[in-house]
Amino acid sequence: MDTIKKLLAAGKFDVVLNQLQERMLSDESEERKDALYYSAVALRYLGRLEEAHQRLDALLDCWSDFGRGHQELGHTMYALGREETALQAYYQALKLNPALYASWDATARIEAKLGNLQQAELNAEQAQFLQKQPKQVVGALNLFHEGKLFKAERICRAYLQRNPHHVEAMRTLALIGAKLDVLNDAEFLLESVLVLAPDYNRARYDYIKVLQRRQKFPQALAQAKLLRSDEPYNPLYKALHANLCSALDNHDEALSLYDELLSDKVGDVAGVYVAKGHLLKTLGDTKGAVACYQQAYQLQPLFGDAFWSLANLKTYRFDESEYQRMQAAVSANETRVEDKIHLNFALGKALEQQEAYDESFSYYRRGNVLKRETSQYKSEVLSQRVDAQVEYFDRDTVARWTHTSAQHRHLTPIFIVGLPRSGSTLVEQILAAHSQVDSTLELPNIPAIAHELNGRQVDRKKPLYPYILDELSAQQVEQLAQRYVDETRVYRSEAPFFTDKMPNNFRHIGLIKRLFPEAKIIDARRDPMDCCWSAYKQLFAEGQEFSYGFDTLADYYRDYLRMMKHWNQVFPGQIYTVFHERLVNDPELQITNLLNHLELEVEQQCFSPHQSDRSVKTASSEQVRQPINTKGIGQWRKFEAHLAPLKKALGDVLSEWAY
């Protein structure tokens, strides 16, 4: 497209249209996207505005998350004299790509014309900020927001080699790192930016978001308070402060901040309603959560997360008017891909409730297809990592380990591992009811340690981790263990046992036992068809990218079984498997056996975990507030007509399954 750009710059718009004619019919997605976009630009310059509008409708119908496409729609609407429509298009462009100078500049001019002088000034400041940045940095920012991460990273790194302390280039590289899940690098870069520019609030906001993703909530809250002290009335910063209070179980303060934001009616009000709804759901106030989610979709009819949040309650039933709202929203051209994903999953749930299983499946499938298109997950990468664990950890290696006396030895962590939707939340709820057990969250700390040990090149043929453990001294091992204890202290009280329910920790049991030889491991296991189907129809907040396809689900389940078989050989008798089907069919016996294995006294409240008033933040929060029951067994059979590919992919796993 470089030639096309040069022709546009030279004003040869007819030549551009001729050259792009065939490319608009291309089977190559990116080529067709660019052809539609640049042809719309050429048509606008030629004054053929209605044709340009039609071209942009075709573009955004297929690529609704293309920021520059919405910006071009804004230019076209403005040229047609439809300023309010143009303003909406520009803001949608900025929501998708805040590095678009022309959109900030245009919204500043239109807002000033409409008399909204404060907003016009803010937008003009954003435009001026971008205008002052080097072209390479703005170019990298644009590529980042368009999902072209590795190209953006190359440009950023090349610029920083020549200008090592350019704070915006450092911030951009940190954003790329965070998007690629290299969170330790992103955190370090943003810390460095704030040393060089302590008043740079944009960077501080990004730093908080990285700390939040790493579940370093106390540090994030301290940084959020700095932002608030500098800009106390900024709704974005107030909402961030509220979210962090919620994460740290400062529920009253969080609710107060949410209510302030809703009263002020500034910022992303619909998003605040959803956040407040999530907190109320966590606290067990389902009625209040429902009211918040409904307010959110009434404010923003295309807000897919509001509808999915209702569906994700598991116990909520949509009425006909809500069903019609979702149908209209999922079909609208202007609906973003992210919202369409949420809407498809919500419609799947709504139709499942109506027992319209064929139509329900079609929406679940569409949602999974759209979600998978945004993912870079590769099953073979996990298989290679499992191979490395199996190769490195054997009984001889474990026998050579030495351990020193450490401060944390009075604590016994209980790691609950397995697949998502395997019944692990019920196991955690049972243990959380015990007087000697503190429950925490799905903590990211063990995967984070593994990630750091593996180094920057996570996809190398032979990873550093776990082999690098040979290079660690006993003191360094103890330092890692103490770090885990320190970082997770905020979630615990004074009980001698505490849970960590990160399911993906099944890959790191060797590391866990290296750090904590006394750790208890609970493997929560469920029928493969029920487990995989339940994961397939669940839209996870983040992670679990393997769950959006039958093939990747089956590969993941198979690697999980292979990994657990190996761990049971290396650590015989040290891993306790809880079969969900046994647990719900005979809870008294199974709970007693579980507590005996953990060397905990049997306490009566563990048999009624639904009566606990603790907050639950997983997708199963409403389900574990009901008495233990067998409703989840065999749910996949309602969709059996569509699940032959999943059965085929699981293959021998099904024939070997027994509980």
PyMOL commands that set and color helices and strands:
alter all, ss='L'
color gray80, all
select helices_A, chain A and resi 2-9+13-20+23-25+29-45+49-62+67-79+83-96+101-113+117-132+135-145+149-162+167-179+183-196+201-213+217-230+235-247+251-264+269-282+286-299+304-311+320-331+337-353+357-373+379-392+395-399+407-410+424-432+445-454+467-471+474-491+503-515+528-536+545-548+550-570+580-585+587-597+604-607+609-611+623-625+635-642+644-650+652-656
alter helices_A, ss='H'
color red, helices_A
select strands_A, chain A and resi 412-418+437-438+497-500+520-525+575-579
alter strands_A, ss='S'
color yellow, strands_A
deselect
rebuild
show_as cartoon
